[in-house]
Each structure stands twice: as structure tokens, then as C-alpha cells.
Amino acid sequence: MKSTHAVKALVAAISLAAVCGAATAQQSSVEVLHWWTSGGEAKSAAELKKIMQSKGFGWKDFAVAGGGGDAAMTALKARVVSGNPPTAAQIKGPSIQEWGREGVLANIDAAAKEGKWDELLPPVVANVMKFKGQYVAAPVNVHRVNWMWVNPEVLKKAGVAAAPKTWDEFFDAAEKIKKAGMIAVAHGGQPWQDATVFESVVLGVGGADFYRKALVQLDEASIKSPTMVKSFDTLGRLKTYIDKDSPGRDWNLATAMVINGKAGMQFMGDWAKGEFTAAGKTPGKDYLCVDAPGTANAFTFNIDSFVMFTQKGAGAQKAQLALATSIMSPEFQEVFNLNKGSIPARAGVSRAKFDSCATKSMDDMASSNKGGGLVPSFAHGMAIPAATAGAIQDVIAKFMNSNMTSQQAVDALVKASKVK
């Protein structure tokens, strides 16, 4: 039989272990700020929570709905200023660099090296996730923006043999659809939608190198060039095939016009596919997902990502690295992108459950990456600072809603590109 002192010592040791364990458990949780509050996105957040819990980590959901992330960013700024940032926050594009310059981001190279992220991610994607050469964010997905969604039945009724691949073919098809009494282009007259169409026009007219110089590097000579004038000429012609009720229309209502056979074509990113899927439509049969005219060898990308903020304590830091690893895991990338309509950011995820639009997107991303045609979407916050992008969007919206000439639009674009 053990002595009383020995028993007391054992009880004390057990109590101390319990307290330390509780403290570790409390530290080993993640708080994640996001705005995935509806539909498939909410399911995806729940899946990430499940993966983390299976690894023994806690999950604190910091979901902020509304404003396409604007409300979430306001909440995030308040938390960072108070010295109590969440483990991770849903942020993308140049905003990652802006937070990096504030000195508040965590280095997650340990997770990236163990997971061989540099081998799994295209360099252009990996670079967005880094600040000064170190990983500070984990990508969730890749959206392709330069899609054109087509109702083949509308084309058939209008006497159009196939989905257009060039701008000449596009305008020929649009004219036939219009003469057949249907709307050629479904569109929502909102600045971000106008910008979405514009960037696909610039890409199709000028090619990936010109797009990169003009809308990513903001090279003044490119912006002032005849190619940009031609891009606005093309956009000006395109807008004549949009119906008069488009101002203020939400993008999904425009997609519904294509689904219901009221319109033939829509320029929109692959989140539009979710609308077709929800309506029970089959790609290749009920609708077509094709490259915007002239953009077959290019791919404009929009990436959702989680940026990691500096954490105090070894437990919190360990949980953060586990979160980064979970986000990049094949199982999460598969389920998230099946829900969202996008494709995995990383290589090595099974294609078995993805539809033909998604697998085409995967193939096109891979070939564009090799051929230099993989470029960030200016319209969706991936290419340039928000203030500059907003000024350029204003020019495009004015052009779409006035009699502004192409040359006037180019002159205004030069000024907008200098807004900081």
C-alpha cells in the first residue's frame, strides 16, 4: 500500500495534468472569420469544422453575413486593432499584401513545406498566398471568370449552328437570336457585372499578355493603345444586345433567363453553374459552358483564401497550422468545390465527382498555367488595389450606361488607373 504522501503527490499530479490539459484544449482551437452563411458555402464551413474536430481541435465560428464580405472586413479590422485577431479570416487578392504590410500575419511556411504546397499550387496562385516570400494564407478554390453560359435550345431556335468561339461568331449569333425574338445577352446592370464582361472582352480582344499589362500592371501605354479602344468598341457593340430591363438586375436572375430560354448567353464566373445545377440542368445537354469569345487559351481566376493572423501561445499556433493543412487537404478541397461550383486550388484531388464544366476548367487552368495565360481577375479583387479597381469599374459602368465614346472611355481609364 502506497504512503499517504505518495497518494497526495499522485492526486496533485493528476489535478495539474487535468488543468494543463484543459488549458491546452482551450488554446488548441481556431476562430475562423468568414461570410459563408448560406447554402453550399455553409455546408463547406461545417465540413472544415468537422475535419478540425477529428484532429482534436476546437472550432469557434465567426460568421458575419452580408455585403459580400464588407461587414466581415469591418469586424476583422475592429478585432485586429484591439489586439485580438481571429486565427484566420476569409480574405483574397491584393488585400493579403495590405494586411501583410500591417505586420499582423502569421508565417505558415511549416505547413506549406510539410504539405509541399509549392509543388501542388501553380506559381501564380502560390504567389498570391505569400507575403515577402512566406506563406501567410491557404487557398480554398479557384473560380474561373471568363466563362460564357449558353442555352443550346435558344441557339437552335435562332438558327445558330454552334456556340460562338470568336467575336465575329458571337455578334453573328447575337443578331440571329435578337431577330428570332429572344434576348441575346442576359446581364445584370451592376458595376461589378459590367466589369466582369469588360475583362473578358479585353482578354478576348487583346490576349493574356495585353490583359496583364493593361489590367494587372496598369501600363499606361497599353491602356492608351488602339487595342483598348477596340475593346471598348466591342463592349459598345455587345451592350446593344442586352435588354432594357437589365439595370440593377442580380446576376442569378440573369442566369435564370438563360436557364428558362429567355436569353441565349451570359458572361459570368463559374458560380453561375450552381444556378443551373439547382434547376436540375445537365451540362453539355441543357446548357453549355464555353470560353468567352477569343479566350480559349486564357483563364481569369478568382481565389477564395484564408489568411492567418499572428497567434499567441504554442497551442494556438499549432491549431493554426492544422487549419492551414486541413484547408489544403484533398478531402476538403473536393467537398468545398463540389458545393461551390469552383475547382480545387491544388493538384492531386480526384476528378471523379466533378462535372464536365469543372473538369474543363481544371484542364484549361493547367494548360493556361503552362502557356502563360493564367491571369488574375481584375473585376473580382485579384489583380489591383481596391481603390484603383473601383475607379476603373466606375468608368466601365459609365460607358455601359451612356453615349460615351470608346476614346473617351480610354482617356477616363488612364486617369482611373492612377487612383490609389
Secondary structure, DSSP 8 states (H G I E B T S, - for coil): ---HHHHHHHHHHHHHHHHHHHHHHHHSEEEEEE---SHHHHHHHHHHHHHHHHTT-EEEEEE--SGGGHHHHHHHHHHHHTT---SEEE--THHHHHHHHTT-B---HHHHHHHTHHHHS-HHHHHHTEETTEE-EEE--BEE--EEEE-HHHHHHHT--S---SHHHHHHHHHHHHHTTSEEE---BSHHHHHHHHHHHHHHHHHHHHHIIIIIS--HHHHTSHHHHHHHHHHHHHGGGB-TT-BT--HHHHHHHHHTTSEEEEE--GGGHHHHHHTT--BTTTBEEEE-TT-TT-EEEE--EEEEB--SSHHHHHHHHHHHHHHTSHHHHHHHHHHHS-B-SSS----TT--HHHHHHHHHHHHHHHHT-EEE-TTTTSSS-HHHHHHHHHHHHHHHTS---HHHHHHHHHHHTT--
